[in-house]
């Protein structure tokens, strides 16, 4: 069944182990994705999170309040059907990574960027052999082919669930390095958000805040944290170990 634009008709959402993973059932009826594929996810933790989102619905189903369900649907309907294309799209962020583009002035902002970003670029080099070039200003800088290939290999090794999470982590921050750092445990999504906002927060400190822009930023931060959670639900054993 398709959940979108329907009212709640079920009493209870449950989880059942099935071939290929775990399915969510509403009063015994299996949930399907918007493309009518079986909503079967790889871990019980993910299925239970989805079931909890369905149980929380009152009246009309609100997809905006169901981030795990939406991410799982995207993993199945979109990412799985074009795995290599999505991986390539994500990997391409390495060629224009946010962390590589520094301000030309003032010195205080230059120092903030260096303090926040240099350690992550060093991590990418030490961990993956990817030394990205840094420039000042907005003119593009060519990145070493071996560095891009090393980062792309990390992305290409991921499955559809992992790519769905990484897609949002990278797209929202504008940084492949930050996205990989989150999923590989170098830092949390909240810290990645702060690092990705150095320029914006500097401008706000100088010229003041805009209410509409702040609301949009909060929505993006929520989506970033949701992506981090989706990755963790794909790897519950690793999360429990931490």
Secondary structure, DSSP 8 states (H G I E B T S, - for coil): ---TT-B---S-EEEEEETTEEEEEETTEE-B-TTS-B-EES-HHHHHHHHHHHHT--SB--GGG-HHHHHHHHIIIIIGGGHHHHHHHHHGGGGG-GGGEE-SS-HHHHHHHHHHHHHHHHHHHHHHS-----EESSS-----HHHHHHHHHHHHT--HHHHHHHHHHHHHHT-HHHHHHHHTTSS-HHHHHHHHTHHHHHHHHHH---HHHHHHHHHHHHHHHHHHHHHHHHTHHHHHH-
